[in-house]
């Protein structure tokens, strides 16, 4: 089964290879253990209020995490494309109700990561946790930068930061979702895009 699965798990295998030094036998042990799920565009992967131990590694596709306010308006927290990991840490880490929804924007293949899988990988190479801590610190730094941008940057600066962070996503997601992520209206995003196209 591992050889067949490996054909479709190259991004995840590369993630493991870049995270820790694992031989092919160890990789096969992990592939035998993992759960892979396929979602159709529009499918909800996680509902706010649910409980999940999983982190979602995007093997293929695009997903998003978002909240819905009391007026029914969506606010996008994060996008995830190939090689990104998205989770609701309130649920996966703190074991409480999820605060965010997670949804597939494209047909997506997701590797379900969890504590048991992490324990297996760590048993094969103890350096894995150290590498994961570095990824976590980078994630925290990114979220701090995002908060600062939302509080202080112009709409144009936010959009330029967005396309730098997600260079290949603008043609893959609806513009209203990008506007939601940036905290601006779709009309404002349209003006920003026209300004950049005209003036750089």
Residue pairs with C-beta under 8 A, 6 or more apart in sequence:
1 31
1 32
2 27
2 28
2 31
2 32
5 31
5 36
6 13
6 27
6 28
6 31
8 36
8 59
8 109
9 31
9 36
9 59
9 111
11 57
11 58
11 59
11 60
11 82
11 83
12 34
12 57
12 59
12 111
13 27
13 31
14 83
15 57
15 83
16 22
16 27
16 30
16 121
17 27
19 128
19 131
19 132
19 135
20 121
20 124
20 125
20 127
20 128
20 131
21 125
21 127
22 30
22 121
22 124
22 125
26 124
26 125
29 120
29 124
30 117
30 120
30 121
30 124
33 116
33 117
33 120
34 111
34 112
34 117
35 111
35 112
36 59
36 109
36 110
36 111
36 112
37 109
37 110
37 112
38 107
38 108
38 109
38 110
39 45
39 61
39 63
39 104
39 107
39 108
39 109
39 110
40 104
40 107
41 104
41 105
41 106
41 107
41 108
42 103
42 104
43 103
43 104
44 101
44 102
44 103
45 56
45 63
45 102
45 103
45 104
45 110
46 52
46 54
46 56
46 88
46 91
46 98
46 100
46 101
46 102
47 98
47 101
48 67
48 68
48 97
48 98
48 99
48 100
48 101
49 97
49 98
50 91
50 97
50 98
51 91
51 95
51 96
51 97
51 98
52 87
52 88
52 91
52 92
52 98
53 91
53 92
53 95
53 114
53 115
54 87
54 92
54 112
54 113
54 114
55 85
55 86
55 87
55 92
55 112
55 113
55 114
56 63
56 80
56 85
56 86
56 87
56 102
56 110
56 111
56 112
56 113
57 83
57 84
57 85
57 110
57 111
57 112
57 113
58 80
58 81
58 82
58 83
58 84
58 85
58 86
58 108
58 109
58 110
59 82
59 108
59 109
59 110
59 111
60 82
60 108
60 109
61 81
61 82
61 104
61 105
61 106
61 107
61 108
61 109
61 110
62 79
62 80
62 81
62 104
62 105
62 106
62 108
62 169
62 172
62 173
63 79
63 80
63 86
63 102
63 103
63 104
63 105
63 108
63 110
64 76
64 77
64 78
64 79
64 80
64 86
64 102
64 103
64 105
64 173
64 177
65 76
65 77
65 78
65 80
65 86
65 88
65 100
65 101
65 102
66 74
66 75
66 76
66 77
66 100
66 101
66 103
66 180
67 74
67 75
67 77
67 99
67 100
67 101
68 74
68 75
68 101
69 75
74 180
75 180
75 183
76 177
76 180
76 181
77 100
77 181
78 86
78 181
79 105
79 166
79 169
79 173
79 177
79 181
80 86
81 166
81 168
81 169
81 172
85 113
85 135
86 102
87 93
88 98
88 99
88 100
88 102
90 96
90 97
90 98
90 99
90 100
91 97
91 98
91 99
92 114
105 172
105 173
105 177
106 172
118 128
118 129
118 132
121 128
122 128
122 129
142 165
145 161
149 157
149 158
149 161
150 158
150 183
153 161
155 182
155 184
155 188
155 189
155 191
155 192
156 192
156 195
156 196
158 182
158 183
158 184
159 178
159 182
159 189
159 192
159 193
159 196
160 196
162 178
162 181
162 182
163 170
170 178
175 186
175 189
175 190
176 186
178 189
179 185
179 186
179 188
179 189
182 189
184 192
